[in-house]
Amino acid sequence: MKKRNVVLLIAAIILLDQALKFYIKLNFYLGEERVIMHNWFFLHFVENEGMAWGWKFGGGFGKIILTLFRLVAVVWGSFLLKDFIQKKYSKGFIICAALIYAGALGNLLDSMFYGLIFNDPFYPAVAKLVHFGTGYESFLHGRVVDMLYFPIIRSNYPSWMPFVGGQNFEFFAPVFNIADASISIGVITLLIFQNKFFKREDEQHHATIETKTIIDDQTQVS
């Protein structure tokens, strides 16, 4: 797979991710929810401290550690992607790696810069862009914007079930963003098709060795 195509794929994901985040940030108040597809697809604006699917880690200090870890991972991932392309890994594998890389970079941008460029309005006002460095937080402390919400099933647990009987049940509950989805798609696809991605390379290499062996035998006989 050509390097240019990988760069274009990553750029497209980052552009879509950031464009939707900016739209949500500048047009929704925190906690606002709007229906897109009746009863199963909503835009629901929430913010989190940086982990995928709204998870949190260790308060302010944990936020810095998480952001720095993600920054190191993205830098390291840049070199890995370049190496994968140069060594001609399978196209499917490189696409999965690019999806994971783009997702990590998309959320990293929120953590690094959103605190510097957005204000923190009082409910129910929406945020505004401010002069760089005068936002709601310092560098590395920005909150990641999530908005995609798919509560496909809303029901109650059966009353006979222990501990949770009669309580609300919801599938699918997490609120996430395009970057989260990109990471998840890349990881899941890689796990499902890993044998195919790597087996193909092994078979090609094995076939090349066999071909060379036949040629050498024929040469020796002649």
Secondary structure, DSSP 4 states (H G I P E B T S, - for coil): --HHHHHHHHHHHHHHHHHHHHHHHHH--TT-EEEEETTTEEEEEEEESSSGGG---SHHHHHHHHHHHHHHHHHHHHHHHHHHHHTT--HHHHHHHHHHHHHHHHHHHIIIIIHHHB--PPTTPPP-B-STT-SSS-TT-PPEEEEEE---EEEE--TTSTTTTTSEEEES--EE-HHHHHHHHHHHHHHHHHHHHHHHHHHHHHHHHHHHHHHHHHHHH-
